[in-house]
Amino acid sequence: MVAAVVLCGLVAAAATMLSTADARRRTGPHRQAYALLAAASGVALVTLLLGVAVALSTEGHGEHPPDRRTGLAGLVSIGTAVSGLIFSAGLLRLPGVARTAAATARLALDGLVIAAAFWFVGWVIFSEPTRLLGDATPVACVPILLATVSAAMTAGLALIVAFRAPPSRRRTGWLGAGATAVTCGGLGIASGLCQAGPGVVLVGAGALAAGLVAAALAVRRLDDAAAQASHDLIRRDGGYAFVPMFAMAASAMYHLLQDGRFDALGIVAGSVEGFALVARQYLALRDVRGYARRLAEREAHFRELAHTDQLTTLANRRGLLQVLHRCAEAGAPCVLLGLDLDGFKHVNDMRGHDVGDAVLAEVGERLRASLRPGDVAARLGGDEFAVLMHGCPADADRVAERLLGVLGRGYDQPEGPVFLSVSIGVAGWAGEPDVELLLRHADLALRYAKQRGKNRIERYDAAYDRLLRRRTTLEHELRGAIERDELRLVFQPVASLPSVRPVGAEALLRWRHPVLGNVGPDEFIPLAEECGMIAKLGAWVLHQACHQLSRWLADGHDVWVSVNVSPRELHAPGYVVQVAEALRAHHVPPQRLVLEVTEHAVATDLDELIRRLTALRLTGVRIALDDFGAGYSSLGQLRRLPIDILKIDHGLVAEHEPVRPVGRDGPAFAPMVDIVMRLGHQLGLEVIAEGVTTPTELAAVVAAGCRFGQGALFGWGVPAEHLEAMLEAATPAGTRRAPAPAPPPLGPPVSPPPRRLPRLPAPRPPEQRSAQVERGS
């Protein structure tokens, strides 16, 4: 026995030294946990040595008196309890086990619940009437009681920590098992000393030494990574409370069935279990309340985020709708202002999105500072805002006027101030409160404010609905107008001056709808531009005009046809090929087709326009600049543009009174037409006067030297057969060729009639025009 006891002591000492060395090499915030574990091993070693020494002295010198044995056993029990407490503290301080004081309290209470169950079940099994160990059952004394409490507490806490440990659960479990073995070994030593049983002391010493070895080896393999322990109040903590209570209830029923009686120790154990459970559930309830409070705070925060624009901190569309629905439910009078920043896209394009965001944030600040208490400002998206005001429309008008000035002031930025204007649409309840209808009305009013010049206030009018419905209907019907054969071409004559003989025609598109009636081109052409139909309509007009021109040429008429081209068509990649294909398909000589480009197209991209027009002229067609004098052209641009014809805007012909030359006789002439004529001749261009409506205007343009005219005086747009009759009437008898059959739409090219376009000179390159102007020729 002496050799076995000495071996146990040596093993325990080696394990303690191993734990101490491991604690010394640890660094960081968790070093204290390893120091506690090493200290617990040291106390356990002292306890082992004390118990072994007492046992060996008893074996060598006879039995000690009962009082002395009880006192020595009490020292061993105290050492065991201290080591168990230190082990428990070290377990609670391990990395990732308990990061806060509340988590430590929860784990300690869970360990106490399981410890009380362990102790109570052990008390039932080892006390009367069960006496599982029979005569070897420890006597009921204070040292034994203290040792059993320490062993139960260490075992309960070790079990809880092992179950809730981070991923290195196996190593933590071995550490808990070692700590439990140490306290159980101390309990065995104390029991052996109380009853003077050296065999029980030896078993306890072996268990204590084995526990120290297991703890030392487990500590060396533990990581310092502070992984969070598993903690779930709902799924796992209920099991920690239910299982111990079930075990205690089952053991109590068994004890009663065996005619056992509950003494003070059993009642205390049951009370400790109950109080521990109550305290644990109180902590759980407090945690749940804390979770619920934080959840409510987060929900309120997310709800606020869901109804708030992050950039401007104004309400967003969802927040505005929420307030609108409240106003509708309360029936409160309110007015909605829709605001849109004019030209904001240029700020993002020229200054960058950071500057754009800064401007939007400043707009939000100005809106917030300009509104009355109770009014709501919202950002609906992009540069679109809204203001909901409580009150009458008159108040809204005053606020809208103020906002025009407030938002129109400059926005200071590091690269220089940014200036914007704002368009505002105003709408109120229309009869019964209807949120969707109010938003629609405000949006319509805002749309018309932007269409009518921007930087203005527009109040909703019921006529906007009618216009919108008509626009929607026109857009829908226009998409099938070609297939339903509702479109047709009319031709406005171009007359040679002063003979007033038709020599050309401008193809004009007309739409007659079976229900809507005649729809004017000023209504459906812009709509086709917006909805992307202009390319399809332009292709149809080009082919129809070429087809009609081919018939006239085949009949021997000396005529050309001009077709209007929109900027969107002109900038389409395949438009040049489309024109060439139309000329080939209808066997039209290229010089007989004139493509008219409005002067407004020059304002888009001059360099790109020149490239497109140059490519078109390479096909042989003529290019005319329409509405000259009403747009953006300059002399420098005219010198660069590859054009052949200038069409003087009718405003230059009609709005100026003809004058007579100073100091000489002669017919009166239009001074602006005269200036354009001289400019055109200097540039090598032919000039056509548009909008000639009266004989006086005719005489003025003829006096200015204009050789071609177009206008109501020569005829409005007429069907093809009417223009053909005009051509027949203007051709002297015997001078027109015999009619020839019109060529088929497709097939081999047919030679054009050997007649040239009357009075239209061959196109001159822009370089020659520039040199001619510079020479003053």
DRENLUM-765862 format. One line per field, with one value per residue (C-alpha): x, y, z. Coordinates in steps of 0.5 Angstrom, whole numbers. Each point is the difference from the previous one (the first is absolute). Layout:
% DRENLUM-765862
east	[X; ...]
north	[Y; ...]
up	[Z; ...]
END
This chain:
% DRENLUM-765862
east	[0; 6; 3; -7; -1; 7; -2; -6; 3; 6; -5; -4; 6; 2; -7; 0; 7; -2; -6; 4; 5; -6; -3; 7; 0; -7; 0; -6; -7; -1; 6; -4; -4; 6; 3; -6; 0; 7; -1; -6; 5; 5; -6; -2; 7; 1; -7; 3; 6; -3; -5; 6; 4; -6; -2; 8; 0; -6; 3; 6; -2; -7; -6; -1; -5; -7; 0; 7; -2; -6; 4; 5; -5; -3; 6; 0; -7; 1; 6; -4; -6; 6; 3; -7; -2; 6; -1; -7; 3; 5; -5; -5; 6; 2; 0; -7; -3; -3; 1; -4; -2; -7; 2; 5; -6; -4; 5; 1; -8; 0; 6; -4; -6; 3; 5; -6; -3; 6; 1; -8; 0; 7; -3; -6; 4; 5; -4; -5; -4; 4; 7; 3; 7; -2; 5; 4; -4; 3; -3; -4; 5; 2; 7; -4; -6; 5; 4; -7; -2; 6; 0; -7; 1; 7; -4; -6; 4; 5; -6; -3; 6; 2; -7; 0; 8; 2; 2; 6; -5; 3; 6; -4; -4; 7; 1; -6; 0; 7; -3; -5; 5; 4; -6; -3; 7; 0; -6; 2; 6; -4; -5; 6; 3; -7; -1; 8; -1; 7; -3; -5; 6; 4; -6; -1; 7; 1; -7; 3; 7; -4; -4; 6; 4; -7; -1; 8; 0; -7; 3; 6; -5; -5; 1; 0; -5; -6; -6; -7; -3; -7; -5; -8; -5; -6; 3; 6; -1; -7; 3; 5; -5; -5; 5; 2; -7; -2; 6; -2; -7; 1; 5; -4; -6; 5; 2; -7; -2; 6; -3; 5; 0; 2; 4; 3; 6; -5; -5; 6; 2; -7; -1; 7; -2; -7; 4; 5; -5; -4; 6; 2; -7; 0; 7; -3; -7; 5; 4; -7; -2; 6; 0; -7; 2; 6; -5; -5; 6; 3; -7; -2; 7; -1; -7; 3; 5; -6; -3; 6; 4; 7; 3; -4; -3; -7; -6; 1; -6; -2; 0; -4; -5; -1; -2; -4; -4; -1; -2; -5; -3; -1; -3; 5; 1; 7; 3; 6; 6; 4; 7; 5; 7; 1; 6; 3; 2; 6; 2; 2; 3; 4; 2; -1; -5; 4; -2; -7; -1; 2; -5; -5; 1; 0; -6; -3; 3; -4; -6; 0; 1; -5; -6; -5; 0; -5; 2; 4; 6; 2; 5; -4; 6; 6; -1; -8; -3; -7; -2; -7; -3; -6; -5; -3; 3; 1; 5; 3; 1; 4; 4; 1; 2; 5; 3; 2; 4; 3; 2; 2; 6; 7; 3; 7; 5; 7; 1; -5; -7; -6; -6; -6; -8; -6; -6; -6; -7; -6; -6; -5; -5; -5; -7; 1; 7; 4; 8; 1; -4; 3; 7; -2; -3; 7; 4; -4; 0; 8; 0; -3; 4; 6; -3; -2; 7; 2; 2; -8; -6; -5; -7; -3; -6; -5; 2; 7; -4; -3; 6; 4; -6; 1; 7; 0; -5; 4; 6; -4; -3; 6; 4; -5; -2; 5; -3; -7; 1; -2; 6; 1; 5; -2; 5; 1; 2; 7; -1; 5; 0; -3; -3; -4; 1; 1; 6; 1; -4; 1; -3; -5; -2; -8; -4; -7; -3; -7; -2; 5; -1; 6; 6; 4; 8; 2; -4; 2; 7; 3; -4; 4; 7; -2; -2; 5; -5; 4; 5; -6; -4; 6; 1; -7; 0; 7; -3; -6; 3; 5; -5; -5; 6; 2; -7; 1; 6; -2; -6; 5; -1; 6; 0; 3; -3; 3; -1; 1; 5; 0; 6; -1; -1; 6; 5; -3; 6; -3; -4; 5; -1; -7; 0; 4; -4; -7; 3; 2; -6; -4; 5; 0; 6; 3; 1; -8; -1; 1; 1; -2; 3; -3; 5; -1; 4; 6; 0; 1; 7; 2; 6; -4; -5; 5; 3; -8; -1; 6; -1; -7; 2; 5; -6; -2; -6; -1; 0; -4; 0; -7; -3; 7; -1; -4; 5; 8; 4; 5; 5; 5; -4; -3; 7; 1; -6; -1; -6; -3; -6; -3; -7; -2; -4; -7; 1; 5; -4; -7; 2; 4; -3; 3; 4; 2; 7; 3; 1; -3; -6; -2; -4; 0; 4; 0; 7; 1; -1; 4; 6; -1; 0; 7; 2; -2; 3; 6; 0; -2; -6; -7; -6; -7; -5; -5; -7; -1; -8; -1; 2; 3; 5; 1; 2; 5; 3; 1; 3; 5; 2; -3; -1; -5; -6; -4; -6; -8; 0; 3; -5; 0; 1; -4; 0; 4; -5; -1; 7; 1; -6; 4; 6; -4; -3; 6; 4; -1; -3; 4; 6; -1; 2; -5; -2; 4; -2; 2; 6; -2; 2; 6; 5; 5; 2; -4; 4; -3; -3; 5; -2; 4; -3; -2; 4; 3; 8; 5; 2; 6; 5; 0; 7; -1; -6; 5; 5; -5; -3; 7; 1; -6; -2]
north	[0; 5; -1; 1; 6; 3; -1; 4; 5; 1; -1; 6; 4; -1; 2; 6; 2; -1; 5; 5; 0; 1; 6; 3; 0; 3; 7; 4; 2; -8; -1; 1; -6; -5; 3; -2; -7; 0; 2; -5; -5; 2; 0; -7; -2; 2; -3; -6; 0; 2; -6; -5; 2; -1; -7; -2; 3; -4; -6; 0; 2; -2; 3; 7; 2; 2; 7; 1; -4; 4; 6; -2; -2; 7; 2; -4; 2; 7; -1; -4; 6; 5; -3; -2; 8; 2; -5; 3; 7; -2; -4; 6; 4; -4; 3; 1; -3; 6; 7; 4; 0; -2; -6; -2; 0; -4; -5; 0; -1; -5; -4; 1; -3; -6; -1; 0; -5; -4; 1; -2; -6; -2; 1; -4; -6; 0; 2; -5; -4; -1; 0; -2; -1; -4; 1; 4; 6; 6; 2; 7; 5; 7; -2; -5; 5; 5; -4; -3; 7; 2; -6; 1; 7; -1; -6; 5; 6; -5; -3; 7; 3; -7; 1; 7; 0; 3; -5; -3; -3; -7; 4; 4; -7; -3; 6; 0; -8; 1; 6; -5; -6; 5; 1; -7; -2; 5; -3; -7; 2; 4; -6; -5; 5; 0; -7; -2; -4; 0; -3; 5; 5; -3; 0; 7; 2; -4; 4; 7; -2; -2; 6; 5; -4; 1; 7; 2; -4; 3; 7; 0; -2; 6; 6; 7; 2; 3; -4; 2; -5; -3; 3; -1; 2; -3; -7; -2; 3; -3; -7; 2; 2; -6; -6; 2; 1; -7; -3; 3; -2; -7; -1; 3; -5; -6; 3; 0; -7; -3; 3; 5; 7; 7; 3; 7; -1; -3; 6; 5; -3; 0; 7; 2; -3; 4; 7; -2; -1; 6; 5; -4; 2; 7; 1; -3; 4; 6; -2; -1; 7; 3; -4; 2; 8; -1; -3; 6; 5; -3; -1; 7; 2; -4; 2; 7; -2; -3; 7; 5; 2; -2; 6; 6; -3; 2; -5; -5; -2; -5; 5; 5; -5; -2; 7; 1; -6; 3; 7; -4; -4; 6; 4; 6; 5; 0; 2; -4; 3; -4; 3; -1; 3; 3; -2; -5; -5; 5; 1; -8; 0; 6; 1; -8; -4; 3; 7; -2; -4; 6; 5; -5; 0; 8; 0; -5; 5; 6; -4; -1; 7; 3; -4; 1; -5; -6; 0; -5; 0; -6; -3; -4; -2; 3; 7; 0; 2; 1; 5; -2; 6; 1; 5; 4; 0; 8; -2; -5; 5; 5; -6; -2; 7; 0; -6; 2; 6; -5; -5; 4; 3; -2; -6; 1; -6; 0; 0; 6; 2; -5; 4; -4; 2; -4; -2; -1; -3; 1; -5; 0; -5; -1; -2; -6; -1; -4; -1; -3; 5; 6; -3; -1; 7; 3; -4; 3; 7; -1; -3; 6; 5; -3; 0; 7; 3; -3; 5; 1; -2; -4; -2; -6; 1; -5; 1; -3; -7; 1; 2; -6; -5; 3; -1; -7; -2; 4; -4; -7; 1; 3; -6; -4; 6; -3; -7; 3; 5; 6; 4; 4; 5; 7; 4; 7; 3; 4; 5; 3; 8; 4; -5; -3; -7; -6; -3; -4; -2; -1; -7; 1; -5; 0; -5; -1; -5; -3; 2; 6; 3; 5; 0; 6; -2; 5; -4; -7; 1; 2; -6; -4; 3; -1; -8; -2; 0; 5; -5; -4; 6; 3; -7; 0; 7; -1; -6; 3; 7; -4; -4; 6; 3; -6; 0; 8; -1; -6; 5; 5; 5; 4; 0; -1; -2; 2; -4; 2; -3; 0; 0; -7; -3; 4; -3; -7; -4; -3; 6; 1; -7; 1; 6; -4; -6; 4; 4; -7; -4; 6; 2; 7; 4; 2; 8; 0; -2; 6; -1; 5; 1; 5; 6; -3; -6; 4; 2; -8; -2; 4; -4; -7; 4; 2; -8; -2; 5; -1; -8; 2; 5; -6; -4; 6; 3; 7; 3; 6; 4; 1; 6; 4; 7; -3; -5; 0; 0; 5; 2; -4; -6; 1; 0; -7; -3; -4; 2; 2; 4; 6; 0; 7; 0; 2; 5; 4; 1; 1; 5; 5; 5; 1; 6; 4; 1; 7; 5; -5; -2; -8; -5; 0; -6; -3; 2; -7; -4; 4; -1; -7; -1; 4; -5; -6; 2; 2; -7; -3; -2; 0; 4; -2; 5; -4; 3; 5; 1; 7; 3; 5; -5; -3; 6; 2; -7; 0; 7; -2; -5; -7; -5; -5; 1; -4; 2; 0; 5; -6; -5; -4; -7; -4; -7; -3; 0; 7; 2; -4; 4; 6; -2; -2; 7; 3; -4; 4; -5; -4; 1; -6; -7; -5; -4; -6; -6; 1; -5; -5; 1; -5; -2; 2; 8; 4; 6; 6; 5; 4; 7; 3; 4; 7; 5; -4; 0; -5; -1; 4; -3; 4; 2; 3; 4; 3; 2; 3; 4; 2; 3; 4; -4]
up	[0; 2; -7; -4; 5; -2; -7; 0; 3; -5; -6; 4; 1; -8; -2; 4; -2; -7; 1; 3; -6; -4; 3; 0; -7; -1; -2; -2; 4; 1; 4; 7; -2; -1; 7; 3; -2; 2; 7; 0; -2; 6; 5; -2; 0; 7; 2; -3; 4; 7; -1; -2; 6; 5; -3; 0; 7; 2; -3; 3; 7; 1; 0; 2; 5; -4; 1; -3; -6; -1; 1; -5; -5; 1; -3; -6; -1; 1; -5; -5; 0; -1; -6; -3; 1; -3; -6; -1; 0; -5; -4; -1; -2; -6; -7; -2; 6; 3; -3; 5; 7; -2; -4; 6; 5; -5; -1; 8; 1; -5; 3; 7; -3; -2; 6; 5; -4; 0; 7; 2; -5; 4; 7; -2; -3; 6; 6; 3; -2; -6; 2; -7; 3; 6; 6; -4; 0; 2; 7; 0; 3; -2; -4; -4; -1; -2; -5; -3; -1; -4; -4; -2; -2; -4; -4; -1; -3; -4; -3; -2; -2; -5; -3; -1; -2; -7; -5; 4; 4; 1; 3; 5; 2; 2; 4; 3; 1; 3; 5; 2; 1; 5; 4; 0; 2; 6; 2; 0; 4; 5; 1; 1; 5; 4; 0; 0; -6; -4; -6; -1; 1; -5; -5; 1; -1; -6; -3; 2; -3; -6; 0; 0; -6; -4; 2; -2; -6; -2; 2; -5; -6; 1; -5; 2; -5; 3; -3; 2; 4; -2; 4; -2; 5; -4; -3; 5; 7; 1; 0; 5; 5; -2; 0; 7; 3; -3; 3; 7; -1; -2; 6; 5; -2; 0; 7; 2; -2; 3; 7; 0; 4; -2; 5; 0; -5; -5; 1; 0; -7; -3; 2; -3; -6; 0; 2; -6; -5; 2; 0; -7; -3; 3; -4; -6; 0; 1; -6; -4; 2; -2; -7; -1; 2; -5; -5; 1; -1; -6; -3; 1; -3; -6; -1; 0; -5; -4; 0; -1; -5; 2; -4; 2; 6; -3; 0; -6; -4; 5; 5; -4; -2; 8; 2; -6; 2; 7; -3; -4; 5; 5; -6; 1; -6; -3; -6; -3; -4; -5; -1; -5; -1; -7; -3; 6; -5; -3; 7; 1; -7; 1; 7; 2; 5; 6; -2; -2; 7; 4; -4; 1; 8; 0; -4; 6; 5; -4; 0; 7; 2; -4; 2; 5; 6; -2; -7; -3; -5; -4; -5; -5; -3; -4; -1; 1; 7; 3; 5; 4; 3; 5; -2; -6; -7; 1; 5; -4; -6; 5; 2; -7; -2; 6; -2; -7; 3; 5; -4; -6; 4; -1; 3; 3; -2; 0; -8; 0; 1; -3; -3; -1; -1; 3; -4; 5; -1; 5; 1; 6; 2; -6; 4; 4; 3; -5; 1; -7; -3; 4; -2; -8; 0; 3; -5; -6; 3; 1; -7; -4; 4; -3; -7; 1; 1; 7; 6; 1; 4; -3; 3; -2; -5; -2; -7; 1; 1; -7; -3; 3; -2; -7; 0; 3; -6; -5; 2; 0; -7; -3; 1; -5; -5; -5; 0; 0; -6; 4; -3; -6; -3; -3; -4; 0; -6; -1; -5; -5; 1; -4; -4; 6; -4; 5; -1; 7; 6; 7; 3; 6; 4; 2; 5; -1; 6; -1; 7; 2; -7; -3; 5; -1; -2; 6; 5; -3; -2; 7; 3; -5; 2; 7; 0; -6; -6; -4; -3; -2; -3; -3; -4; -2; -3; -3; -4; -2; -2; -5; -2; -2; -3; -4; -3; -2; -3; -4; -3; -2; 5; 2; 7; 7; 7; 7; 6; 7; 4; 8; 4; 3; -7; -2; 5; -1; -2; -6; -2; -6; -2; 0; -4; -6; 1; -1; -6; -3; 1; -3; -6; 2; -2; 6; -2; 0; 7; 5; 8; 4; 7; 5; 2; 7; -1; -1; 8; 2; -3; -6; -1; 0; -4; -5; -1; -1; -5; -4; 0; -3; -5; -2; -3; -4; 3; 2; 7; 2; 6; 2; 4; -1; 5; 5; 4; 2; -7; 0; -6; 2; 0; -7; -2; 3; -2; -6; -2; -7; 1; 5; 2; 3; 6; -2; 6; -4; -6; 4; 6; -4; -4; -7; -1; -7; -1; 2; -6; -5; -3; 0; 3; 8; 3; 6; 4; 4; -6; -4; 5; 0; -8; 0; 5; -3; -7; 4; 2; -6; 3; -4; 4; 1; 3; 5; 2; -6; 1; -3; -7; 4; 3; -7; -3; 6; -1; -7; 1; 4; -5; 3; -6; 4; 5; 4; 4; 0; -6; -5; 4; 6; 1; -5; -2; -5; -6; 1; 0; -6; -3; 2; -4; -6; 0; 1; -6; -7; -5; -4; 4; 5; -1; -2; 7; 1; 5; 7; 2; 5; 7; -1; -5; -5; 0; -5; -3; 2; -5; -3; 3; 6; 6; -2; 2; 6; -1; 2; 7; 2; 5; 7; -2; -6; 3; 6; -5; -5; 7; 1; -7; 1; -7]
END
